[in-house]
C-alpha cells in the first residue's frame, strides 16, 4: 500500500476545526493589510486569500458534520469495515473527541510512522493507529507502533482494529503502554459515545471452553480433528478452522 500523505496547507486546514480558518481569514483581511506596501494592498490580494480561507472553513465544518452523522449511523462491525479508510479514521477521531480528548489528525503514513490520530488530554499524548482490516493484526504491526511511541516520547498508544490480534501481538503488548482495541472493544467504544443508540449492546457469546486453544499463526479458535495419515494417524489434534489457508496446529 502506498504511503498516505498530505498534499498542501489546505489539506492541513481542512483537518482543523472550522473556526481556525475563520480566525485566519479575519487576520488576513483586517490585520495583514497594515503590514503590506500600499501597492500590494490595493490589488485586493488579502480579500482573495480571506475568501479562500472561508471556503476551507465551510468545507471543514461540512466534514465535521458528516463525520458526526456517520458515527451515529453505525450499527455493527460490518458497517465499520465498509467505511472508506479515511472516513473510519475520522469517525474514531470524533469518538475520542466525545471522550474529552483533543484530537489531531495526521492522515497516516510517511514521516509520522503510520500514526493516524494524536490524542491529548491531561498533559498526556497518546498515538492512535487505525486498522480497518478483516485479518488478525500481527505482532509486527504492534512492534512498529511501539517503536514510534518510543521515538516520539508519547505516554501511550492505541491500536484500533475492526478485527482481533494474534496471540504474539497480545503477548508483545502486555506490560507496555499500548492498548489493543479489537472489534468487541471498538464496538463498545462507539456504543458509549453514540446518542442515536443505533449500535445495540453486544450479545453475550456462549461460554467457550477454557481448554480450547487459539491458532498460533492467525489467532482463530481451533477445532478438534483426527490425523488421517502418518505416524499419528487416528490421533486427535487441534487444527485451524481456516485450513488450508492457515495450517496452524497444536497437539491435543
GULUMKOL-128348 format. One record per residue (C-alpha): residue number from 1; residue in three letters; chain; x, y, z. Coordinates in pm, whole numbers, m for minus. Layout:
<atoms>
<atom seq="NUM" type="ALA" mol="A" x="X" y="Y" z="Z"/>
...
</atoms>
This chain:
<atoms>
<atom seq="1" type="UNK" mol="A" x="0" y="0" z="0"/>
<atom seq="2" type="UNK" mol="A" x="142" y="342" z="m93"/>
<atom seq="3" type="UNK" mol="A" x="204" y="595" z="186"/>
<atom seq="4" type="UNK" mol="A" x="m85" y="826" z="266"/>
<atom seq="5" type="UNK" mol="A" x="47" y="1180" z="272"/>
<atom seq="6" type="UNK" mol="A" x="m70" y="1537" z="297"/>
<atom seq="7" type="UNK" mol="A" x="m62" y="1733" z="m23"/>
<atom seq="8" type="UNK" mol="A" x="m96" y="2101" z="76"/>
<atom seq="9" type="UNK" mol="A" x="m155" y="2351" z="354"/>
<atom seq="10" type="UNK" mol="A" x="m521" y="2345" z="255"/>
<atom seq="11" type="UNK" mol="A" x="m534" y="1974" z="346"/>
<atom seq="12" type="UNK" mol="A" x="m397" y="2057" z="691"/>
<atom seq="13" type="UNK" mol="A" x="m650" y="2336" z="742"/>
<atom seq="14" type="UNK" mol="A" x="m943" y="2114" z="643"/>
<atom seq="15" type="UNK" mol="A" x="m843" y="1872" z="918"/>
<atom seq="16" type="UNK" mol="A" x="m853" y="2151" z="1178"/>
<atom seq="17" type="UNK" mol="A" x="m1173" y="2289" z="1339"/>
<atom seq="18" type="UNK" mol="A" x="m1358" y="2526" z="1106"/>
<atom seq="19" type="UNK" mol="A" x="m1309" y="2826" z="1334"/>
<atom seq="20" type="UNK" mol="A" x="m931" y="2813" z="1283"/>
<atom seq="21" type="UNK" mol="A" x="m971" y="2904" z="914"/>
<atom seq="22" type="UNK" mol="A" x="m1229" y="3172" z="1002"/>
<atom seq="23" type="UNK" mol="A" x="m984" y="3326" z="1251"/>
<atom seq="24" type="UNK" mol="A" x="m706" y="3321" z="992"/>
<atom seq="25" type="UNK" mol="A" x="m936" y="3482" z="737"/>
<atom seq="26" type="UNK" mol="A" x="m1009" y="3765" z="982"/>
<atom seq="27" type="UNK" mol="A" x="m640" y="3818" z="1050"/>
<atom seq="28" type="UNK" mol="A" x="m557" y="3824" z="678"/>
<atom seq="29" type="UNK" mol="A" x="m839" y="4066" z="592"/>
<atom seq="30" type="UNK" mol="A" x="m824" y="4308" z="885"/>
<atom seq="31" type="UNK" mol="A" x="m466" y="4290" z="1016"/>
<atom seq="32" type="UNK" mol="A" x="m237" y="4191" z="729"/>
<atom seq="33" type="UNK" mol="A" x="m309" y="4497" z="506"/>
<atom seq="34" type="UNK" mol="A" x="m145" y="4721" z="767"/>
<atom seq="35" type="UNK" mol="A" x="186" y="4542" z="711"/>
<atom seq="36" type="UNK" mol="A" x="177" y="4537" z="329"/>
<atom seq="37" type="UNK" mol="A" x="302" y="4804" z="87"/>
<atom seq="38" type="UNK" mol="A" x="11" y="5019" z="m43"/>
<atom seq="39" type="UNK" mol="A" x="61" y="4896" z="m399"/>
<atom seq="40" type="UNK" mol="A" x="8" y="4534" z="m296"/>
<atom seq="41" type="UNK" mol="A" x="m277" y="4616" z="m60"/>
<atom seq="42" type="UNK" mol="A" x="m472" y="4781" z="m343"/>
<atom seq="43" type="UNK" mol="A" x="m462" y="4465" z="m551"/>
<atom seq="44" type="UNK" mol="A" x="m708" y="4302" z="m313"/>
<atom seq="45" type="UNK" mol="A" x="m488" y="4000" z="m251"/>
<atom seq="46" type="UNK" mol="A" x="m589" y="3983" z="114"/>
<atom seq="47" type="UNK" mol="A" x="m955" y="3968" z="15"/>
<atom seq="48" type="UNK" mol="A" x="m892" y="3676" z="m218"/>
<atom seq="49" type="UNK" mol="A" x="m695" y="3489" z="48"/>
<atom seq="50" type="UNK" mol="A" x="m967" y="3557" z="306"/>
<atom seq="51" type="UNK" mol="A" x="m1235" y="3416" z="76"/>
<atom seq="52" type="UNK" mol="A" x="m1018" y="3109" z="18"/>
<atom seq="53" type="UNK" mol="A" x="m982" y="3056" z="394"/>
<atom seq="54" type="UNK" mol="A" x="m1358" y="3099" z="446"/>
<atom seq="55" type="UNK" mol="A" x="m1421" y="2835" z="179"/>
<atom seq="56" type="UNK" mol="A" x="m1188" y="2599" z="364"/>
<atom seq="57" type="UNK" mol="A" x="m1375" y="2674" z="687"/>
<atom seq="58" type="UNK" mol="A" x="m1702" y="2577" z="519"/>
<atom seq="59" type="UNK" mol="A" x="m1550" y="2251" z="393"/>
<atom seq="60" type="UNK" mol="A" x="m1411" y="2175" z="740"/>
<atom seq="61" type="UNK" mol="A" x="m1749" y="2241" z="904"/>
<atom seq="62" type="UNK" mol="A" x="m1930" y="2021" z="649"/>
<atom seq="63" type="UNK" mol="A" x="m1676" y="1744" z="700"/>
<atom seq="64" type="UNK" mol="A" x="m1719" y="1756" z="1078"/>
<atom seq="65" type="UNK" mol="A" x="m2099" y="1744" z="1041"/>
<atom seq="66" type="UNK" mol="A" x="m2082" y="1444" z="808"/>
<atom seq="67" type="UNK" mol="A" x="m1845" y="1264" z="1046"/>
<atom seq="68" type="UNK" mol="A" x="m2085" y="1316" z="1340"/>
<atom seq="69" type="UNK" mol="A" x="m2372" y="1180" z="1132"/>
<atom seq="70" type="UNK" mol="A" x="m2166" y="882" z="1020"/>
<atom seq="71" type="UNK" mol="A" x="m2078" y="792" z="1379"/>
<atom seq="72" type="UNK" mol="A" x="m2446" y="798" z="1477"/>
<atom seq="73" type="UNK" mol="A" x="m2540" y="572" z="1185"/>
<atom seq="74" type="UNK" mol="A" x="m2306" y="284" z="1272"/>
<atom seq="75" type="UNK" mol="A" x="m2485" y="m40" z="1355"/>
<atom seq="76" type="UNK" mol="A" x="m2226" y="m320" z="1354"/>
<atom seq="77" type="UNK" mol="A" x="m1865" y="m415" z="1292"/>
<atom seq="78" type="UNK" mol="A" x="m1962" y="m483" z="930"/>
<atom seq="79" type="UNK" mol="A" x="m2078" y="m125" z="883"/>
<atom seq="80" type="UNK" mol="A" x="m1745" y="m2" z="1022"/>
<atom seq="81" type="UNK" mol="A" x="m1547" y="m227" z="789"/>
<atom seq="82" type="UNK" mol="A" x="m1748" y="m97" z="493"/>
<atom seq="83" type="UNK" mol="A" x="m1631" y="262" z="552"/>
<atom seq="84" type="UNK" mol="A" x="m1352" y="415" z="341"/>
<atom seq="85" type="UNK" mol="A" x="m1025" y="419" z="538"/>
<atom seq="86" type="UNK" mol="A" x="m1023" y="797" z="593"/>
<atom seq="87" type="UNK" mol="A" x="m1388" y="802" z="700"/>
<atom seq="88" type="UNK" mol="A" x="m1310" y="526" z="951"/>
<atom seq="89" type="UNK" mol="A" x="m1027" y="734" z="1096"/>
<atom seq="90" type="UNK" mol="A" x="m1245" y="1047" z="1105"/>
<atom seq="91" type="UNK" mol="A" x="m1513" y="853" z="1289"/>
<atom seq="92" type="UNK" mol="A" x="m1266" y="735" z="1553"/>
<atom seq="93" type="UNK" mol="A" x="m1139" y="1090" z="1591"/>
<atom seq="94" type="UNK" mol="A" x="m1493" y="1208" z="1663"/>
<atom seq="95" type="UNK" mol="A" x="m1544" y="922" z="1911"/>
<atom seq="96" type="UNK" mol="A" x="m1235" y="1027" z="2105"/>
<atom seq="97" type="UNK" mol="A" x="m1339" y="1393" z="2097"/>
<atom seq="98" type="UNK" mol="A" x="m1659" y="1290" z="2268"/>
<atom seq="99" type="UNK" mol="A" x="m1443" y="1131" z="2537"/>
<atom seq="100" type="UNK" mol="A" x="m1278" y="1466" z="2607"/>
<atom seq="101" type="UNK" mol="A" x="m961" y="1432" z="2402"/>
<atom seq="102" type="UNK" mol="A" x="m812" y="1699" z="2178"/>
<atom seq="103" type="UNK" mol="A" x="m762" y="1517" z="1850"/>
<atom seq="104" type="UNK" mol="A" x="m503" y="1585" z="1583"/>
<atom seq="105" type="UNK" mol="A" x="m547" y="1401" z="1255"/>
<atom seq="106" type="UNK" mol="A" x="m232" y="1316" z="1063"/>
<atom seq="107" type="UNK" mol="A" x="m351" y="1124" z="753"/>
<atom seq="108" type="UNK" mol="A" x="m114" y="841" z="850"/>
<atom seq="109" type="UNK" mol="A" x="188" y="703" z="665"/>
<atom seq="110" type="UNK" mol="A" x="505" y="887" z="572"/>
<atom seq="111" type="UNK" mol="A" x="711" y="1062" z="837"/>
<atom seq="112" type="UNK" mol="A" x="452" y="1018" z="1112"/>
<atom seq="113" type="UNK" mol="A" x="521" y="643" z="1132"/>
<atom seq="114" type="UNK" mol="A" x="169" y="537" z="1036"/>
<atom seq="115" type="UNK" mol="A" x="5" y="724" z="1324"/>
<atom seq="116" type="UNK" mol="A" x="m346" y="828" z="1223"/>
<atom seq="117" type="UNK" mol="A" x="m457" y="1027" z="1529"/>
<atom seq="118" type="UNK" mol="A" x="m280" y="1205" z="1813"/>
<atom seq="119" type="UNK" mol="A" x="m483" y="1239" z="2132"/>
<atom seq="120" type="UNK" mol="A" x="m405" y="1492" z="2405"/>
<atom seq="121" type="UNK" mol="A" x="m563" y="1505" z="2747"/>
<atom seq="122" type="UNK" mol="A" x="m441" y="1600" z="3096"/>
<atom seq="123" type="UNK" mol="A" x="m94" y="1675" z="2961"/>
<atom seq="124" type="UNK" mol="A" x="m57" y="1327" z="2808"/>
<atom seq="125" type="UNK" mol="A" x="m7" y="1247" z="2440"/>
<atom seq="126" type="UNK" mol="A" x="m141" y="919" z="2302"/>
<atom seq="127" type="UNK" mol="A" x="m78" y="792" z="1950"/>
<atom seq="128" type="UNK" mol="A" x="m352" y="606" z="1765"/>
<atom seq="129" type="UNK" mol="A" x="m319" y="373" z="1469"/>
<atom seq="130" type="UNK" mol="A" x="m637" y="256" z="1294"/>
<atom seq="131" type="UNK" mol="A" x="m667" y="m75" z="1108"/>
<atom seq="132" type="UNK" mol="A" x="m985" y="m132" z="906"/>
<atom seq="133" type="UNK" mol="A" x="m893" y="m494" z="844"/>
<atom seq="134" type="UNK" mol="A" x="m1055" y="m835" z="828"/>
<atom seq="135" type="UNK" mol="A" x="m743" y="m1042" z="907"/>
<atom seq="136" type="UNK" mol="A" x="m588" y="m1059" z="1253"/>
<atom seq="137" type="UNK" mol="A" x="m335" y="m786" z="1333"/>
<atom seq="138" type="UNK" mol="A" x="15" y="m943" z="1352"/>
<atom seq="139" type="UNK" mol="A" x="284" y="m878" z="1611"/>
<atom seq="140" type="UNK" mol="A" x="497" y="m685" z="1359"/>
<atom seq="141" type="UNK" mol="A" x="236" y="m408" z="1346"/>
<atom seq="142" type="UNK" mol="A" x="242" y="m375" z="1724"/>
<atom seq="143" type="UNK" mol="A" x="622" y="m372" z="1730"/>
<atom seq="144" type="UNK" mol="A" x="632" y="m91" z="1475"/>
<atom seq="145" type="UNK" mol="A" x="382" y="116" z="1672"/>
<atom seq="146" type="UNK" mol="A" x="584" y="63" z="1989"/>
<atom seq="147" type="UNK" mol="A" x="893" y="189" z="1809"/>
<atom seq="148" type="UNK" mol="A" x="710" y="506" z="1704"/>
<atom seq="149" type="UNK" mol="A" x="583" y="551" z="2061"/>
<atom seq="150" type="UNK" mol="A" x="939" y="536" z="2200"/>
<atom seq="151" type="UNK" mol="A" x="1077" y="760" z="1925"/>
<atom seq="152" type="UNK" mol="A" x="817" y="1032" z="1984"/>
<atom seq="153" type="UNK" mol="A" x="818" y="1004" z="2362"/>
<atom seq="154" type="UNK" mol="A" x="440" y="962" z="2384"/>
<atom seq="155" type="UNK" mol="A" x="271" y="850" z="2705"/>
<atom seq="156" type="UNK" mol="A" x="93" y="563" z="2532"/>
<atom seq="157" type="UNK" mol="A" x="m57" y="428" z="2212"/>
<atom seq="158" type="UNK" mol="A" x="m381" y="270" z="2097"/>
<atom seq="159" type="UNK" mol="A" x="m405" y="22" z="1812"/>
<atom seq="160" type="UNK" mol="A" x="m769" y="15" z="1699"/>
<atom seq="161" type="UNK" mol="A" x="m880" y="m262" z="1463"/>
<atom seq="162" type="UNK" mol="A" x="m1204" y="m397" z="1318"/>
<atom seq="163" type="UNK" mol="A" x="m1071" y="m748" z="1386"/>
<atom seq="164" type="UNK" mol="A" x="m867" y="m923" z="1658"/>
<atom seq="165" type="UNK" mol="A" x="m496" y="m962" z="1735"/>
<atom seq="166" type="UNK" mol="A" x="m271" y="m1264" z="1707"/>
<atom seq="167" type="UNK" mol="A" x="m155" y="m1423" z="2034"/>
<atom seq="168" type="UNK" mol="A" x="200" y="m1300" z="1964"/>
<atom seq="169" type="UNK" mol="A" x="71" y="m944" z="1922"/>
<atom seq="170" type="UNK" mol="A" x="m118" y="m964" z="2253"/>
<atom seq="171" type="UNK" mol="A" x="187" y="m1108" z="2427"/>
<atom seq="172" type="UNK" mol="A" x="416" y="m834" z="2294"/>
<atom seq="173" type="UNK" mol="A" x="180" y="m554" z="2404"/>
<atom seq="174" type="UNK" mol="A" x="148" y="m699" z="2755"/>
<atom seq="175" type="UNK" mol="A" x="318" y="m474" z="3011"/>
<atom seq="176" type="UNK" mol="A" x="373" y="m195" z="2756"/>
<atom seq="177" type="UNK" mol="A" x="177" y="134" z="2729"/>
<atom seq="178" type="UNK" mol="A" x="m10" y="2" z="2424"/>
<atom seq="179" type="UNK" mol="A" x="m384" y="m62" z="2431"/>
<atom seq="180" type="UNK" mol="A" x="m507" y="m315" z="2177"/>
<atom seq="181" type="UNK" mol="A" x="m866" y="m236" z="2083"/>
<atom seq="182" type="UNK" mol="A" x="m1017" y="m520" z="1882"/>
<atom seq="183" type="UNK" mol="A" x="m1362" y="m547" z="1725"/>
<atom seq="184" type="UNK" mol="A" x="m1551" y="m605" z="2051"/>
<atom seq="185" type="UNK" mol="A" x="m1384" y="m317" z="2235"/>
<atom seq="186" type="UNK" mol="A" x="m1425" y="m95" z="1928"/>
<atom seq="187" type="UNK" mol="A" x="m1800" y="m157" z="1920"/>
<atom seq="188" type="UNK" mol="A" x="m1820" y="m76" z="2291"/>
<atom seq="189" type="UNK" mol="A" x="m1627" y="248" z="2234"/>
<atom seq="190" type="UNK" mol="A" x="m1867" y="357" z="1959"/>
<atom seq="191" type="UNK" mol="A" x="m2173" y="248" z="2157"/>
<atom seq="192" type="UNK" mol="A" x="m2071" y="457" z="2460"/>
<atom seq="193" type="UNK" mol="A" x="m2042" y="781" z="2264"/>
<atom seq="194" type="UNK" mol="A" x="m2339" y="736" z="2029"/>
<atom seq="195" type="UNK" mol="A" x="m2650" y="934" z="2108"/>
<atom seq="196" type="UNK" mol="A" x="m2862" y="756" z="1846"/>
<atom seq="197" type="UNK" mol="A" x="m2811" y="415" z="2013"/>
<atom seq="198" type="UNK" mol="A" x="m2811" y="256" z="1667"/>
<atom seq="199" type="UNK" mol="A" x="m2534" y="25" z="1782"/>
<atom seq="200" type="UNK" mol="A" x="m2700" y="m229" z="2009"/>
<atom seq="201" type="UNK" mol="A" x="m2515" y="m373" z="2311"/>
<atom seq="202" type="UNK" mol="A" x="m2319" y="m685" z="2212"/>
<atom seq="203" type="UNK" mol="A" x="m2495" y="m1013" z="2260"/>
<atom seq="204" type="UNK" mol="A" x="m2300" y="m1227" z="2510"/>
<atom seq="205" type="UNK" mol="A" x="m2128" y="m1518" z="2341"/>
<atom seq="206" type="UNK" mol="A" x="m2185" y="m1870" z="2459"/>
<atom seq="207" type="UNK" mol="A" x="m1939" y="m1990" z="2715"/>
<atom seq="208" type="UNK" mol="A" x="m1628" y="m2113" z="2541"/>
<atom seq="209" type="UNK" mol="A" x="m1423" y="m2393" z="2686"/>
<atom seq="210" type="UNK" mol="A" x="m1113" y="m2258" z="2853"/>
<atom seq="211" type="UNK" mol="A" x="m934" y="m2564" z="2715"/>
<atom seq="212" type="UNK" mol="A" x="m990" y="m2457" z="2354"/>
<atom seq="213" type="UNK" mol="A" x="m664" y="m2305" z="2224"/>
<atom seq="214" type="UNK" mol="A" x="m619" y="m2043" z="1955"/>
<atom seq="215" type="UNK" mol="A" x="m420" y="m2089" z="1637"/>
<atom seq="216" type="UNK" mol="A" x="m52" y="m1995" z="1685"/>
<atom seq="217" type="UNK" mol="A" x="m48" y="m1845" z="1336"/>
<atom seq="218" type="UNK" mol="A" x="m370" y="m1646" z="1293"/>
<atom seq="219" type="UNK" mol="A" x="m533" y="m1637" z="1636"/>
<atom seq="220" type="UNK" mol="A" x="m855" y="m1817" z="1538"/>
<atom seq="221" type="UNK" mol="A" x="m1024" y="m2052" z="1788"/>
<atom seq="222" type="UNK" mol="A" x="m913" y="m2401" z="1691"/>
<atom seq="223" type="UNK" mol="A" x="m1119" y="m2712" z="1628"/>
<atom seq="224" type="UNK" mol="A" x="m1051" y="m3076" z="1722"/>
<atom seq="225" type="UNK" mol="A" x="m954" y="m3302" z="1431"/>
<atom seq="226" type="UNK" mol="A" x="m809" y="m3650" z="1377"/>
<atom seq="227" type="UNK" mol="A" x="m496" y="m3723" z="1182"/>
<atom seq="228" type="UNK" mol="A" x="m576" y="m3927" z="870"/>
<atom seq="229" type="UNK" mol="A" x="m228" y="m4045" z="786"/>
<atom seq="230" type="UNK" mol="A" x="130" y="m4054" z="906"/>
<atom seq="231" type="UNK" mol="A" x="274" y="m4173" z="1236"/>
<atom seq="232" type="UNK" mol="A" x="m15" y="m4009" z="1429"/>
<atom seq="233" type="UNK" mol="A" x="m296" y="m4147" z="1210"/>
<atom seq="234" type="UNK" mol="A" x="m620" y="m4168" z="1407"/>
<atom seq="235" type="UNK" mol="A" x="m495" y="m3949" z="1690"/>
<atom seq="236" type="UNK" mol="A" x="m667" y="m3618" z="1774"/>
<atom seq="237" type="UNK" mol="A" x="m503" y="m3278" z="1732"/>
<atom seq="238" type="UNK" mol="A" x="m610" y="m2913" z="1729"/>
<atom seq="239" type="UNK" mol="A" x="m630" y="m2765" z="1379"/>
<atom seq="240" type="UNK" mol="A" x="m700" y="m2419" z="1244"/>
<atom seq="241" type="UNK" mol="A" x="m1056" y="m2375" z="1107"/>
<atom seq="242" type="UNK" mol="A" x="m910" y="m2172" z="817"/>
<atom seq="243" type="UNK" mol="A" x="m723" y="m2474" z="674"/>
<atom seq="244" type="UNK" mol="A" x="m582" y="m2491" z="406"/>
<atom seq="245" type="UNK" mol="A" x="m524" y="m2114" z="403"/>
<atom seq="246" type="UNK" mol="A" x="m377" y="m2146" z="751"/>
<atom seq="247" type="UNK" mol="A" x="m202" y="m2466" z="859"/>
<atom seq="248" type="UNK" mol="A" x="m156" y="m2391" z="1229"/>
<atom seq="249" type="UNK" mol="A" x="m180" y="m2694" z="1458"/>
<atom seq="250" type="UNK" mol="A" x="m144" y="m2777" z="1827"/>
<atom seq="251" type="UNK" mol="A" x="m123" y="m3115" z="1999"/>
<atom seq="252" type="UNK" mol="A" x="m440" y="m3232" z="2173"/>
</atoms>
